[in-house]
Amino acid sequence: MKAMSVMGLAVLGLMAGAVGASEMQGKEGKADFDKLDTDRDGALSAFEVQADMKLLERFTELDKNGDGKLSKEEFAAYKKAQ
């Protein structure tokens, strides 16, 4: 089971790497939540936001509830502040 989890993370990493950072950008050059949410769990992990360095740098600050993920609401607050 643990090996499967590691394998899954490796596959996700390869998938994220295969999608260029430019494809992760929205019309204004800002990362789009749905494109960043590669595992489709409705939240963004630090791993998923690596395509947007500005977002990654502020990840801990933006994670208001401290759960290690950015919700759509936390991401929307980030976008609104820009």
N, C-alpha and C positions, 0 to 999 in steps of 0.2 A: 504494500500500500504506500509506504513511504517512498519507495523507488518510483512509483507511479506519479506521486506529487512532484518529485524532482524532475521527472521526465516532462510533466505537464508544464512546469515553469520554464524549462529549457525551450520547449516548443513555443510558448508564448513569447519568450525573449527573441527567438528567431523571427516570429511573425512580426513583432514590433519593429525589429531591426530592418526587416524587408520593406516595411512601409516607410518611405522617406519622410523626413520632418516636414518637407513642404506639403506633403499630402495630409499631414496632421493639422495644417493651418486653415483657419476659416477665411472668409472673404477679406477681412481687415488685417489678416496676418496673425490673428490670435487663435490659439488652440480651441477647437470645438469639443465640447464635452463628449458627445456621442462618438466622435472619431477617436478620442483618447481612451474611452472606456472599452478597451479591446476584449475584456472578458465578459462584457455585457451584464455586470452585476449591479449596475445603477450607481456605482461609486468609483472614484479614482484613487488608485494606490500610488505611492511614490514611484513605483516601477513604471506605471502607465503614463505618468506625467513627464517622464524623462525627455520626451520629444519637445517639451516647452521649458527651456531652462529658467525663464523668469518665474513661471509657475512652480517649478521644482524648488527654486531658491526660497520661495515663500510658503512652501507646503505646510510646514509645522505651524506657522502663524495663521494660516487660513483654515486649518483643521480645528475649528472652534470647540468641538466636543472631544477632541483628543483620541478618536478611535482609530487613527492611522489611515484614514481615508477621507477624501473630499466628497461630500454629497453634492447633489445638483444645486442645492441651496447655497452651500459654501462656495461652489464654483461660480454661481451666478453673482454672489456678492463680490468676488474677485473681479469678474468681468465688468460689473457696474462701476467699481472703483477706478477702473483704468481710463 
